[in-house]
């Protein structure tokens, strides 16, 4: 089972000039936790301590206070870059309820992370390390550095495509090589400059990655990141267990992300469902017509119709399905393999 590290609040903060409000952090964390995410990263995009030198609306303490009150069973984490943050920032984060930290440096400066990894472990935090700009060194050098990072105490070591320029086979090679070198869990964080963030995440998982990063609607620095909603569907279609309903997640995006910025490129819940079910958009107007008539969710109609006919569904079939759904009154008619959770 692969873990998705949901980092909308952290990486997405770049898009809105670090202006998440306390209430937005509360709401997004509450709903992500209720949807079933185990790892949620919060804070200023540049990491702990960055609020002192950026236009951040919230301090580190305010971020973790807002998230901690609503994290439920999820673990709340933050990013940390030596020099931007200091040892006191790590302690403050822990003292206010933080659960994990990811320490990142440029790949050729990994030795700068040693003391911070050790200190964070002593604080009781779960500690990851990110090789920022991983592509800048050959695989052998990265492995040598990774062994030192492991000895320092890191529990997860991640390949990072900081510029969004890696190809899926490159990502797979780096991940597979790292898996052979270290005994830690291995992660991948990518960007979407070449529209390959989802493909790169999938390649990472296929080559053994234990953790991949995503954001709602792909919201993130520069061109953005792998989109959480569509990545869940991609993993599920490839047989990986995720246990999170992508439509529930797309509803979170619709509530809190889509209106926050006009710079996003992610797909919405209806488009996501069409891709999941192999439903051709030429039949969408018929679905909307009968879903409206029978007052049912068009996404549920799409999935049920496609289970019967993916090639050429008739209008009669679409109407029959809509009518049957109106009688069943089921809220979990689509994606039945996912365990739906209500927001608490």
FISERO-888162 format. One record per atom (N, C-alpha, C): atom name; x, y, z; residue in one letter. Coordinates in steps of 0.2 Angstrom, whole numbers, plus 5000, padded with zeros to 4 digits. Each point is the difference from the previous one (the first is absolute). Layout:
// residues N
site/c1/c2/c3/code
CA/X/Y/Z/A
...
// end
This chain:
// residues 344
site/c1/c2/c3/code
N/5004/4994/5000/X
CA/4996/5006/5000/X
C/5004/5006/5000/X
N/4999/5005/4995/X
CA/5004/5006/5000/X
C/4997/5005/5004/X
N/5004/5005/5003/X
CA/4997/5005/5004/X
C/5000/5007/4996/X
N/4995/5003/5000/X
CA/5000/5007/4996/X
C/5001/5005/5006/X
N/5005/5004/4999/X
CA/5001/5006/5004/X
C/4997/5006/4997/X
N/4995/5002/5003/X
CA/4996/5006/4997/X
C/5003/5006/5002/X
N/5003/5004/4996/X
CA/5003/5006/5001/X
C/4998/5007/4997/X
N/4993/5000/4999/X
CA/4997/5006/4998/X
C/5001/5006/5004/X
N/4999/5000/5006/X
CA/5001/5006/5004/X
C/5007/5002/5000/X
N/5005/4996/5000/X
CA/5007/5002/5000/X
C/5002/5002/4993/X
N/5000/4996/4995/X
CA/5002/5001/4993/X
C/4996/5005/4997/X
N/4993/4999/5001/X
CA/4995/5005/4997/X
C/5001/5007/5003/X
N/5003/5001/5005/X
CA/5001/5007/5003/X
C/5003/5005/4996/X
N/5005/4997/4995/X
CA/5004/5004/4996/X
C/4995/5004/4995/X
N/4995/4996/4998/X
CA/4995/5003/4995/X
C/4996/5006/5002/X
N/4999/5000/5007/X
CA/4996/5005/5003/X
C/5004/5005/5004/X
N/5006/5000/4999/X
CA/5005/5005/5004/X
C/5000/4998/5007/X
N/4999/4994/5002/X
CA/5000/4998/5007/X
C/4995/5003/5004/X
N/4994/5000/4997/X
CA/4994/5004/5003/X
C/4995/4995/5002/X
N/5001/4994/5002/X
CA/4995/4996/5003/X
C/4998/5003/5007/X
N/4993/5000/5001/X
CA/4997/5002/5006/X
C/5000/4995/5005/X
N/4999/5001/5006/X
CA/5000/4995/5006/X
C/4994/4996/4999/X
N/4994/5003/4997/X
CA/4994/4996/4999/X
C/5001/4995/4994/X
N/5003/5002/4995/X
CA/5002/4996/4994/X
C/5004/4994/5002/X
N/5005/5001/5004/X
CA/5004/4995/5002/X
C/4996/4995/5004/X
N/4996/5002/5005/X
CA/4995/4996/5004/X
C/4996/4996/4995/X
N/4997/5003/4996/X
CA/4995/4997/4995/X
C/5003/4994/4996/X
N/5006/5002/4997/X
CA/5003/4996/4995/X
C/5003/4994/5004/X
N/5003/5001/5005/X
CA/5003/4994/5004/X
C/4994/4996/5003/X
N/4995/5003/5002/X
CA/4994/4996/5003/X
C/4997/4995/4995/X
N/4999/5003/4994/X
CA/4997/4996/4994/X
C/5005/4995/4997/X
N/5006/5001/5000/X
CA/5005/4996/4997/X
C/5001/4994/5005/X
N/5000/5001/5007/X
CA/5001/4995/5005/X
C/4994/4996/5000/X
N/4994/5003/4999/X
CA/4994/4996/5000/X
C/4999/4995/4993/X
N/5003/5003/4995/X
CA/5001/4996/4994/X
C/5004/4994/5000/X
N/5005/5000/5005/X
CA/5004/4994/5001/X
C/5008/5001/4999/X
N/5002/5006/4999/X
CA/5007/5001/4999/X
C/5004/5000/5007/X
N/5005/4996/4999/X
CA/5004/4999/5006/X
C/5005/5005/5001/X
N/5003/5003/4995/X
CA/5005/5005/5001/X
C/4998/5007/4996/X
N/5000/5005/5004/X
CA/4998/5007/4997/X
C/5005/5005/5002/X
N/5003/5003/4995/X
CA/5005/5005/5001/X
C/4997/5007/5000/X
N/5002/5004/5005/X
CA/4998/5007/5001/X
C/5006/5005/5000/X
N/4998/5006/5001/X
CA/5005/5005/5001/X
C/5002/5004/4993/X
N/5004/5005/5001/X
CA/5003/5004/4995/X
C/5004/4995/4995/X
N/4999/5002/4994/X
CA/5003/4996/4994/X
C/5007/4999/5001/X
N/5004/5005/5003/X
CA/5007/4999/5000/X
C/5002/4997/5007/X
N/4995/4998/5004/X
CA/5002/4996/5006/X
C/5000/5004/5006/X
N/5001/4997/5006/X
CA/5000/5003/5007/X
C/5005/5006/5000/X
N/4997/5005/5003/X
CA/5004/5006/5001/X
C/5000/5005/4994/X
N/4997/4998/4995/X
CA/4999/5004/4994/X
C/4995/5006/5001/X
N/4996/4999/5005/X
CA/4995/5005/5001/X
C/5003/5007/5002/X
N/5006/4999/5003/X
CA/5004/5006/5002/X
C/5003/5004/4994/X
N/5000/4998/4994/X
CA/5003/5003/4995/X
C/4996/5000/4994/X
N/4994/4998/5000/X
CA/4995/5000/4994/X
C/4994/5003/5002/X
N/4995/5001/4996/X
CA/4994/5003/5001/X
C/4995/4995/5003/X
N/5002/4996/5004/X
CA/4996/4995/5003/X
C/4994/5003/5004/X
N/4994/4998/4999/X
CA/4995/5002/5004/X
C/5000/4997/5007/X
N/5002/4994/5001/X
CA/5000/4996/5006/X
C/5007/4998/5002/X
N/5001/5000/5006/X
CA/5007/4998/5003/X
C/5000/4992/5000/X
N/5006/4997/5001/X
CA/5000/4993/5001/X
C/4995/4997/5005/X
N/5000/5004/5006/X
CA/4996/4998/5006/X
C/4993/5000/4998/X
N/4998/5005/4996/X
CA/4993/5000/4998/X
C/4998/4995/4995/X
N/5004/4998/4996/X
CA/4999/4995/4995/X
C/4999/4993/5004/X
N/5004/4999/5004/X
CA/5000/4993/5004/X
C/4994/5000/5005/X
N/4998/5006/5003/X
CA/4994/5000/5004/X
C/4994/4999/4996/X
N/4999/5003/4994/X
CA/4994/4999/4996/X
C/5000/4993/4998/X
N/5005/4997/4998/X
CA/5000/4993/4997/X
C/4999/4995/5006/X
N/5004/5001/5005/X
CA/5000/4995/5005/X
C/4993/4999/5004/X
N/4996/5005/5000/X
CA/4993/5000/5003/X
C/4995/4995/4996/X
N/5002/4999/4993/X
CA/4996/4997/4996/X
C/5003/4994/4996/X
N/5006/4998/5002/X
CA/5003/4995/4997/X
C/4997/4993/5001/X
N/4996/4998/5005/X
CA/4997/4994/5001/X
C/5006/4994/5000/X
N/5000/4996/4996/X
CA/5005/4994/5000/X
C/5006/5002/4995/X
N/4999/5005/4997/X
CA/5006/5002/4995/X
C/5006/5003/5004/X
N/5006/4999/4997/X
CA/5006/5003/5002/X
C/5001/5007/4997/X
N/5002/5005/5004/X
CA/5001/5007/4997/X
C/5008/5001/4999/X
N/5002/5002/4995/X
CA/5007/5001/4999/X
C/5001/5007/4997/X
N/5007/5002/4999/X
CA/5002/5006/4998/X
C/5007/4999/4996/X
N/5002/5004/4996/X
CA/5006/5000/4996/X
C/5005/5004/5004/X
N/5007/4999/4999/X
CA/5005/5003/5003/X
C/5006/5001/4996/X
N/5003/5006/4999/X
CA/5006/5001/4996/X
C/5005/5003/5005/X
N/5006/4997/5001/X
CA/5005/5002/5005/X
C/5002/5007/4997/X
N/5000/5005/5005/X
CA/5002/5007/4999/X
C/4994/5004/4999/X
N/4994/4998/4998/X
CA/4994/5003/5000/X
C/4997/4999/5007/X
N/5000/4994/5002/X
CA/4997/4998/5006/X
C/5006/4998/5005/X
N/4999/5000/5006/X
CA/5005/4998/5005/X
C/4997/4995/5005/X
N/5005/4998/5005/X
CA/4998/4995/5004/X
C/4994/5002/5004/X
N/4999/5006/5002/X
CA/4995/5002/5004/X
C/4993/5000/4996/X
N/5000/5000/4994/X
CA/4994/5000/4996/X
C/4998/4992/5000/X
N/5004/4996/5000/X
CA/4998/4993/5000/X
C/4997/4998/5007/X
N/5003/5003/5005/X
CA/4997/4999/5007/X
C/4993/5003/5001/X
N/5000/5006/4997/X
CA/4993/5003/5001/X
C/4995/4996/4996/X
N/5002/4998/4994/X
CA/4995/4996/4996/X
C/4998/4993/5004/X
N/5005/4997/5003/X
CA/4998/4994/5004/X
C/4996/5002/5006/X
N/5002/5005/5003/X
CA/4996/5002/5007/X
C/4993/5002/4998/X
N/4998/5003/4994/X
CA/4993/5002/4999/X
C/4996/4994/4996/X
N/5003/4994/5000/X
CA/4997/4994/4998/X
C/5001/4997/4993/X
N/5006/5003/4997/X
CA/5002/4997/4994/X
C/5002/4993/5000/X
N/5000/4996/4995/X
CA/5001/4992/5000/X
C/5006/4999/4996/X
N/5001/5003/4995/X
CA/5006/4998/4995/X
C/5003/5006/4997/X
N/5006/4999/4998/X
CA/5003/5006/4996/X
C/5004/4997/4995/X
N/5001/5004/4994/X
CA/5004/4998/4995/X
C/5005/5005/4999/X
N/5007/4998/5000/X
CA/5005/5004/5000/X
C/5003/5000/4993/X
N/5001/5005/4997/X
CA/5002/5000/4993/X
C/5006/5005/4999/X
N/5005/4997/4996/X
CA/5005/5005/4997/X
C/5001/4998/4993/X
N/5004/5004/4997/X
CA/5003/4998/4993/X
C/5003/4994/5000/X
N/5000/4996/4995/X
CA/5003/4993/5000/X
C/5007/5000/5002/X
N/5004/5005/4998/X
CA/5007/5000/5001/X
C/5002/5004/5006/X
N/4995/5001/5005/X
CA/5001/5003/5006/X
C/4997/4996/5006/X
N/4999/4994/4999/X
CA/4996/4996/5004/X
C/5003/4999/5007/X
N/5007/5001/5001/X
CA/5003/5000/5006/X
C/4997/5006/5005/X
N/4997/5005/4997/X
CA/4997/5005/5004/X
C/4994/4998/5004/X
N/4998/4994/4998/X
CA/4993/4998/5004/X
C/5002/4995/5006/X
N/5006/4998/5000/X
CA/5001/4995/5006/X
C/4998/5002/5007/X
N/5002/5006/5002/X
CA/4999/5001/5007/X
C/4993/5002/5001/X
N/4996/5002/4995/X
CA/4993/5001/5000/X
C/4996/4994/5001/X
N/5002/4995/4995/X
CA/4997/4994/5001/X
C/5001/4997/5007/X
N/5006/5000/5002/X
CA/5001/4997/5007/X
C/4996/5003/5005/X
N/5000/5007/5000/X
CA/4996/5004/5005/X
C/4992/4998/4999/X
N/4998/5000/4994/X
CA/4993/4999/4999/X
C/4998/4993/5003/X
N/5004/4995/4999/X
CA/4998/4993/5003/X
C/5000/5000/5007/X
N/5005/5004/5003/X
CA/5000/5000/5008/X
C/4994/5004/5002/X
N/4997/5004/4996/X
CA/4994/5004/5002/X
C/4994/4995/5000/X
N/5001/4994/4997/X
CA/4994/4995/4999/X
C/4996/5001/4994/X
N/5003/5004/4995/X
CA/4996/5001/4994/X
C/5002/4995/4995/X
N/4995/4998/4996/X
CA/5002/4995/4994/X
C/5004/5005/4995/X
N/5005/4997/4997/X
CA/5005/5005/4997/X
C/5001/4997/4993/X
N/4999/5004/4995/X
CA/5001/4998/4993/X
C/5006/5005/4997/X
N/5003/4998/4995/X
CA/5005/5005/4996/X
C/4998/5000/4993/X
N/5000/5006/4997/X
CA/4999/5001/4993/X
C/5007/5002/4996/X
N/5002/4996/4995/X
CA/5005/5002/4996/X
C/4998/5005/4995/X
N/5000/5006/5001/X
CA/4998/5006/4996/X
C/5004/5000/4994/X
N/4997/5000/4994/X
CA/5004/5000/4993/X
C/5004/4994/5000/X
N/4997/4994/5001/X
CA/5003/4994/5000/X
C/5004/4998/4993/X
N/4997/5003/4995/X
CA/5002/4998/4993/X
C/5007/5003/4999/X
N/5003/5005/5005/X
CA/5006/5003/4999/X
C/5006/4996/5001/X
N/4999/4994/5003/X
CA/5006/4995/5001/X
C/4998/4993/4997/X
N/5005/4996/4999/X
CA/4999/4994/4997/X
C/4997/4995/5006/X
N/4998/4994/4998/X
CA/4997/4996/5005/X
C/5004/4998/5005/X
N/5007/4998/4998/X
CA/5004/4998/5005/X
C/5002/5005/5005/X
N/5001/5006/4999/X
CA/5001/5005/5005/X
C/4994/5001/5004/X
N/4994/5000/4997/X
CA/4994/5000/5004/X
C/5000/4995/5005/X
N/5001/4994/4998/X
CA/5000/4994/5005/X
C/5005/5001/5006/X
N/5006/5002/4998/X
CA/5005/5001/5005/X
C/4998/5005/5005/X
N/4997/5006/4998/X
CA/4997/5005/5004/X
C/4994/4997/5004/X
N/4996/4996/4997/X
CA/4994/4997/5003/X
C/5002/4996/5006/X
N/5005/4996/5000/X
CA/5003/4996/5005/X
C/5002/5004/5006/X
N/5003/5006/4999/X
CA/5001/5005/5006/X
C/4994/5003/5003/X
N/4995/5001/4995/X
CA/4994/5003/5003/X
C/4996/4994/5004/X
N/5000/4994/4998/X
CA/4997/4995/5004/X
C/5004/4999/5007/X
N/5006/5000/5000/X
CA/5004/5000/5006/X
C/4999/5006/5005/X
N/4998/5005/4997/X
CA/4998/5006/5004/X
C/4993/4999/5003/X
N/4996/4995/4998/X
CA/4994/4999/5003/X
C/4994/5001/4996/X
N/5000/5002/4994/X
CA/4994/5001/4996/X
C/4996/4993/4999/X
N/4994/5001/5000/X
CA/4996/4994/4999/X
C/4997/4999/4993/X
N/4999/5006/4997/X
CA/4998/5000/4993/X
C/5005/5004/4996/X
N/5002/4998/4994/X
CA/5005/5004/4996/X
C/4996/5001/4993/X
N/5000/5006/4997/X
CA/4996/5001/4994/X
C/5004/5003/4995/X
N/4999/4997/4994/X
CA/5002/5003/4994/X
C/4996/5006/4998/X
N/5003/5006/4998/X
CA/4996/5006/4999/X
C/5001/5003/4993/X
N/4995/5000/4995/X
CA/5001/5003/4994/X
C/4998/5008/5000/X
N/5004/5003/5003/X
CA/4999/5007/5002/X
C/4998/5005/4994/X
N/5003/4998/4994/X
CA/4998/5004/4994/X
C/4995/4997/4996/X
N/4997/4994/5001/X
CA/4995/4997/4996/X
C/5002/4998/4994/X
N/5007/4998/4999/X
CA/5002/4998/4993/X
C/5002/4993/4999/X
N/4999/4996/5006/X
CA/5002/4993/4999/X
C/4995/4996/4996/X
N/5002/4995/4997/X
CA/4996/4995/4996/X
C/4998/4994/5005/X
N/4995/4997/4998/X
CA/4998/4994/5005/X
C/5005/4995/5000/X
N/5004/4998/4995/X
CA/5005/4995/5001/X
C/5005/5003/5004/X
N/5002/5006/5000/X
CA/5005/5003/5004/X
C/4998/4999/5007/X
N/4994/5002/5002/X
CA/4997/5000/5007/X
C/5001/4993/5002/X
N/4997/4995/4996/X
CA/5001/4993/5002/X
C/5006/4998/5001/X
N/5005/5002/4996/X
CA/5007/4998/5001/X
C/5003/5002/5007/X
N/4999/5007/5001/X
CA/5002/5003/5006/X
C/4997/4996/5007/X
N/4994/4999/4999/X
CA/4996/4997/5006/X
C/5002/4993/5001/X
N/5001/4996/4995/X
CA/5002/4993/5000/X
C/5007/5000/5003/X
N/5005/5004/4998/X
CA/5007/5000/5002/X
C/5000/5002/5007/X
N/4996/5005/5002/X
CA/5000/5002/5007/X
C/4997/4994/5005/X
N/4995/4997/4997/X
CA/4997/4994/5004/X
C/5005/4995/5001/X
N/5005/4999/4996/X
CA/5005/4995/5000/X
C/5005/5002/5005/X
N/5001/5007/5001/X
CA/5006/5002/5005/X
C/4998/5001/5007/X
N/4994/5001/5001/X
CA/4998/5002/5007/X
C/4994/4996/5003/X
N/4999/4999/5006/X
CA/4995/4996/5004/X
C/4994/5005/5002/X
N/5001/5006/4998/X
CA/4994/5005/5002/X
C/4994/4999/4995/X
N/4995/5003/5002/X
CA/4995/5001/4995/X
C/5002/5005/4995/X
N/4997/4999/4994/X
CA/5003/5005/4994/X
C/4994/5004/4998/X
N/5001/5006/4998/X
CA/4994/5004/4998/X
C/5002/5004/4993/X
N/4995/5003/4998/X
CA/5001/5004/4993/X
C/4996/5006/5001/X
N/5003/5006/4998/X
CA/4996/5006/5000/X
C/5002/5003/4993/X
N/4995/5002/4996/X
CA/5001/5002/4993/X
C/4996/5007/4999/X
N/5002/5003/4994/X
CA/4996/5006/4997/X
C/4998/4998/4993/X
N/4995/5005/4998/X
CA/4997/4998/4994/X
C/5002/5004/4994/X
N/5006/5002/4999/X
CA/5002/5005/4995/X
C/4999/4997/4993/X
N/5001/4993/4999/X
CA/4999/4996/4994/X
C/4993/4996/5000/X
N/4996/5002/5005/X
CA/4993/4996/5000/X
C/5001/4993/5002/X
N/5006/4998/5003/X
CA/5001/4993/5002/X
C/5000/4999/5007/X
N/4998/5004/5004/X
CA/5000/4999/5008/X
C/4996/4994/5001/X
N/4994/4998/4998/X
CA/4997/4994/5001/X
C/5003/4994/4998/X
N/5003/5000/4993/X
CA/5004/4995/4998/X
C/5006/4998/5004/X
N/5003/5006/5002/X
CA/5006/4999/5004/X
C/4999/4997/5007/X
N/4994/5002/5003/X
CA/4998/4996/5006/X
C/4999/4993/4999/X
N/4996/4998/4994/X
CA/4999/4993/4999/X
C/5006/4996/4999/X
N/5005/5003/4996/X
CA/5006/4997/4999/X
C/5004/4999/5007/X
N/5000/5005/5004/X
CA/5003/4999/5007/X
C/4997/4994/5004/X
N/4993/5000/5000/X
CA/4997/4994/5003/X
C/5002/4994/4997/X
N/5000/4999/4994/X
CA/5001/4994/4996/X
C/5007/4998/5002/X
N/5005/5004/5001/X
CA/5007/4998/5002/X
C/5001/5000/5007/X
N/4995/5000/5004/X
CA/5001/4999/5007/X
C/4999/5006/5005/X
N/4998/5006/4998/X
CA/4999/5005/5004/X
C/4994/4999/5005/X
N/5001/5001/5006/X
CA/4995/4999/5006/X
C/4996/5006/5001/X
N/5002/5006/4998/X
CA/4997/5006/5001/X
C/5000/5005/4994/X
N/4995/5003/4998/X
CA/5000/5004/4994/X
C/4996/5007/5003/X
N/5002/5005/4997/X
CA/4997/5007/5002/X
C/4995/5002/4994/X
N/4994/5003/5003/X
CA/4995/5002/4995/X
C/4997/5007/5004/X
N/4997/5004/4995/X
CA/4996/5005/5003/X
C/4993/5001/4997/X
N/4995/5003/5003/X
CA/4993/5001/4997/X
C/5001/5004/4994/X
N/4997/4997/4995/X
CA/5000/5003/4993/X
C/5007/5002/4997/X
N/5005/4997/5003/X
CA/5007/5001/4998/X
C/5003/5006/5002/X
N/4997/5004/5005/X
CA/5002/5006/5003/X
C/5007/5000/5003/X
N/5004/5004/4997/X
CA/5007/5000/5003/X
C/5005/5005/4996/X
N/5006/5000/5003/X
CA/5004/5005/4997/X
C/5001/4999/4992/X
N/5001/5006/4997/X
CA/5001/4999/4993/X
C/4995/4997/4996/X
N/5001/4995/4996/X
CA/4995/4996/4996/X
C/4995/4996/5005/X
N/5002/4999/5006/X
CA/4996/4996/5004/X
C/5003/4993/5001/X
N/4996/4996/5003/X
CA/5002/4993/5002/X
C/4995/4995/4997/X
N/5001/4994/5002/X
CA/4995/4994/4998/X
C/4994/5002/5004/X
N/4994/4999/4996/X
CA/4994/5001/5003/X
C/4997/4995/5004/X
N/4998/5001/5006/X
CA/4998/4995/5005/X
C/4994/4996/4997/X
N/4995/5003/4998/X
CA/4994/4997/4997/X
C/5002/4995/4995/X
N/5003/5002/4995/X
CA/5001/4996/4994/X
C/5005/4994/5002/X
N/5005/5002/5004/X
CA/5005/4995/5002/X
C/4997/4994/5004/X
N/4995/5001/5004/X
CA/4996/4995/5003/X
C/4997/4995/4995/X
N/4997/5003/4995/X
CA/4997/4996/4995/X
C/5005/4996/4996/X
N/5006/5003/4998/X
CA/5005/4997/4997/X
C/5003/4994/5004/X
N/5001/5001/5006/X
CA/5003/4994/5004/X
C/4995/4995/5001/X
N/4993/5002/5001/X
CA/4995/4995/5000/X
C/4999/4995/4994/X
N/5001/5004/4994/X
CA/4999/4996/4994/X
C/5006/4995/4999/X
N/5005/5002/5003/X
CA/5006/4995/4999/X
C/5001/4995/5006/X
N/4994/5000/5004/X
CA/5000/4995/5005/X
C/5003/5001/5007/X
N/5002/5006/5001/X
CA/5003/5002/5006/X
C/4994/5002/5005/X
N/5001/4998/5006/X
CA/4995/5002/5005/X
C/5001/5007/5003/X
N/4995/5004/5000/X
CA/5000/5007/5002/X
C/4995/5001/5006/X
N/4994/4997/4999/X
CA/4995/5001/5005/X
C/4998/5007/5001/X
N/5000/5004/4995/X
CA/4998/5007/5000/X
C/4995/5001/4994/X
N/4994/5003/5001/X
CA/4996/5001/4995/X
C/5002/5007/4996/X
N/5002/4999/4993/X
CA/5002/5006/4997/X
C/4995/5005/4999/X
N/4993/4998/4999/X
CA/4995/5005/5000/X
C/4999/5004/5006/X
N/5001/4997/5006/X
CA/4999/5003/5006/X
C/5006/5005/5000/X
N/5006/4999/4998/X
CA/5005/5004/5000/X
C/4999/5006/4995/X
N/4997/4998/4994/X
CA/4999/5006/4995/X
C/4995/5005/5003/X
N/4995/4997/5004/X
CA/4996/5005/5003/X
C/5003/5005/5005/X
N/5005/4997/5003/X
CA/5004/5005/5005/X
C/5004/5005/4995/X
N/5002/4998/4995/X
CA/5003/5005/4995/X
C/4995/5005/4998/X
N/4994/4998/4998/X
CA/4995/5004/4998/X
C/4998/5006/5005/X
N/5000/4997/5007/X
CA/4998/5005/5005/X
C/5006/5005/5002/X
N/5006/4998/5000/X
CA/5005/5004/5003/X
C/5006/5002/4995/X
N/5001/4997/4994/X
CA/5005/5001/4996/X
C/4998/5003/4994/X
N/4995/4998/4996/X
CA/4999/5003/4994/X
C/4998/5007/5000/X
N/4997/5003/5005/X
CA/4999/5007/5000/X
C/5005/5004/5003/X
N/5006/4997/5002/X
CA/5005/5003/5003/X
C/5005/5003/4995/X
N/5000/4997/4994/X
CA/5005/5002/4995/X
C/4998/4998/4994/X
N/5002/5004/4995/X
CA/4998/4999/4993/X
C/5006/4997/4996/X
N/5005/4998/5003/X
CA/5006/4997/4997/X
C/5000/4993/5000/X
N/4995/4996/5002/X
CA/5000/4993/5000/X
C/4998/4997/4994/X
N/5003/4994/4998/X
CA/4999/4996/4994/X
C/4996/4993/5002/X
N/4999/4999/5006/X
CA/4997/4993/5001/X
C/4993/4999/4998/X
N/4998/4993/4999/X
CA/4994/4998/4998/X
C/4995/5000/5006/X
N/4993/5001/4998/X
CA/4995/5000/5005/X
C/4998/4993/5001/X
N/4995/5000/5005/X
CA/4997/4993/5002/X
C/4997/4997/4994/X
N/4996/5004/4996/X
CA/4997/4997/4994/X
C/5005/4997/4995/X
N/5005/5004/4999/X
CA/5005/4997/4995/X
C/5004/4994/5003/X
N/5001/5000/5006/X
CA/5003/4995/5004/X
C/4996/4994/4999/X
N/4994/5000/5001/X
CA/4995/4994/5000/X
C/5000/4997/4993/X
N/5000/5005/4995/X
CA/5000/4997/4993/X
C/5007/4996/4998/X
N/5005/5003/5003/X
CA/5006/4996/4999/X
C/5000/4993/5004/X
N/4998/5000/5006/X
CA/5000/4994/5004/X
C/4995/4995/4996/X
N/4995/5002/4997/X
CA/4995/4995/4998/X
C/5000/4999/4992/X
N/5005/5003/4997/X
CA/5001/4999/4993/X
C/4993/5003/4996/X
N/4998/5005/5003/X
CA/4993/5003/4997/X
C/5002/5006/4995/X
N/4998/4999/4994/X
CA/5001/5005/4995/X
C/4996/5006/5001/X
N/5003/5006/4999/X
CA/4996/5006/5002/X
C/4995/5002/4995/X
N/4999/4997/4994/X
CA/4995/5001/4995/X
C/4993/4998/5003/X
N/5000/4996/5005/X
CA/4994/4998/5003/X
C/4998/5004/5007/X
N/5004/5005/5001/X
CA/4999/5004/5006/X
C/4994/5004/5001/X
N/4998/5002/4994/X
CA/4994/5004/5000/X
C/4994/4996/5002/X
N/5000/4994/4997/X
CA/4994/4995/5002/X
C/5000/4998/5007/X
N/5006/4999/5003/X
CA/5001/4999/5007/X
C/4997/5006/5004/X
N/5002/5006/4999/X
CA/4998/5006/5003/X
C/4992/5001/5000/X
N/4998/4998/4994/X
CA/4993/5001/4999/X
C/4996/4995/5005/X
N/5001/4994/5000/X
CA/4997/4995/5004/X
C/5002/5000/5007/X
N/5006/5002/5002/X
CA/5002/5001/5007/X
C/4996/5006/5003/X
N/4999/5005/4996/X
CA/4996/5006/5002/X
C/4992/4998/5001/X
N/4998/4996/4995/X
CA/4993/4998/5000/X
C/4998/4996/5007/X
N/5005/4995/5001/X
CA/4999/4996/5006/X
C/5003/5002/5006/X
N/5003/5006/5000/X
CA/5003/5002/5006/X
C/5006/4996/5003/X
N/5004/4997/4996/X
CA/5006/4996/5002/X
C/5006/5003/4998/X
N/5006/4997/5003/X
CA/5006/5003/4999/X
C/5003/4997/4993/X
N/5001/5005/4995/X
CA/5002/4998/4993/X
C/5006/4995/5001/X
N/5005/5001/5005/X
CA/5006/4996/5000/X
C/4998/4993/5001/X
N/4995/4999/5004/X
CA/4997/4993/5002/X
C/4997/4997/4994/X
N/4997/5004/4996/X
CA/4997/4997/4993/X
C/5005/4998/4996/X
N/5006/5004/4999/X
CA/5005/4999/4996/X
C/5003/4993/5001/X
N/5002/4999/5007/X
CA/5003/4994/5002/X
C/4996/4994/4999/X
N/4993/5000/5001/X
CA/4996/4994/4999/X
C/4999/4999/4993/X
N/4999/5005/4996/X
CA/4999/4999/4993/X
C/5006/4996/4997/X
N/5006/5003/5002/X
CA/5006/4997/4997/X
C/5001/4993/5002/X
N/4998/4998/5006/X
CA/5000/4993/5002/X
C/4996/4995/4995/X
N/4995/5003/4997/X
CA/4996/4996/4995/X
C/5002/5001/4993/X
N/5002/5006/4998/X
CA/5002/5001/4993/X
C/5005/5006/5000/X
N/5006/4999/4998/X
CA/5005/5005/5000/X
C/5001/5003/4993/X
N/4997/4996/4995/X
CA/5001/5002/4993/X
C/4995/5005/4997/X
N/4993/4998/5000/X
CA/4995/5003/4997/X
C/4994/5000/5004/X
N/4999/5003/5006/X
CA/4994/4999/5004/X
C/4994/5004/4997/X
N/4995/4997/5000/X
CA/4994/5003/4997/X
C/4997/5005/5005/X
N/4996/5005/4998/X
CA/4996/5005/5004/X
C/4996/4996/5005/X
N/4997/4994/4998/X
CA/4995/4996/5004/X
C/5004/4997/5006/X
N/5006/4998/4998/X
CA/5004/4997/5006/X
C/5002/5006/5005/X
N/5002/5005/4998/X
CA/5002/5006/5004/X
C/4994/5002/5004/X
N/4994/5000/4997/X
CA/4994/5002/5004/X
C/4998/4995/5005/X
N/5000/4993/4998/X
CA/4999/4995/5005/X
C/5004/5000/5006/X
N/5007/5001/4999/X
CA/5004/5000/5005/X
C/4999/5006/5005/X
N/4998/5006/4997/X
CA/4999/5006/5004/X
C/4993/4998/5004/X
N/4996/4997/4997/X
CA/4993/4999/5004/X
C/5002/4995/5005/X
N/5004/4995/4999/X
CA/5001/4995/5005/X
C/5004/5003/5006/X
N/5005/5004/4998/X
CA/5003/5004/5006/X
C/4996/5004/5004/X
N/4995/5003/4997/X
CA/4995/5004/5004/X
C/4996/4996/5005/X
N/4999/4994/4998/X
CA/4997/4995/5005/X
C/5004/4998/5005/X
N/5006/4998/4999/X
CA/5005/4997/5005/X
C/5002/5005/5005/X
N/5001/5007/4998/X
CA/5001/5005/5005/X
C/5007/4998/5004/X
N/5005/4998/4996/X
CA/5006/4998/5003/X
C/5005/5006/4999/X
N/5004/5001/5005/X
CA/5005/5005/5000/X
C/5007/4997/4998/X
N/5001/4994/5000/X
CA/5006/4996/4999/X
C/5000/4996/4993/X
N/4996/5002/4995/X
CA/4998/4996/4995/X
C/5007/5000/4995/X
N/5004/5005/5000/X
CA/5006/5000/4996/X
C/5006/4999/5005/X
N/5005/4997/4997/X
CA/5006/4998/5003/X
C/4999/4996/5007/X
N/4996/4995/4999/X
CA/4998/4996/5006/X
C/5006/4997/5004/X
N/5006/4999/4996/X
CA/5006/4997/5004/X
C/5003/5005/5005/X
N/4998/5007/5000/X
CA/5002/5004/5004/X
C/4996/5001/5006/X
N/5003/5001/5006/X
CA/4996/5000/5006/X
C/4998/5008/5001/X
N/4994/5002/4999/X
CA/4999/5007/5001/X
C/4999/5002/5007/X
N/5003/5006/5002/X
CA/5000/5002/5007/X
C/4996/5007/5000/X
N/4997/5001/5005/X
CA/4996/5006/5001/X
C/5005/5005/5004/X
N/4999/5007/4999/X
CA/5004/5004/5003/X
C/4998/5001/5007/X
N/5005/4999/5005/X
CA/4998/5001/5007/X
C/5001/5007/5003/X
// end
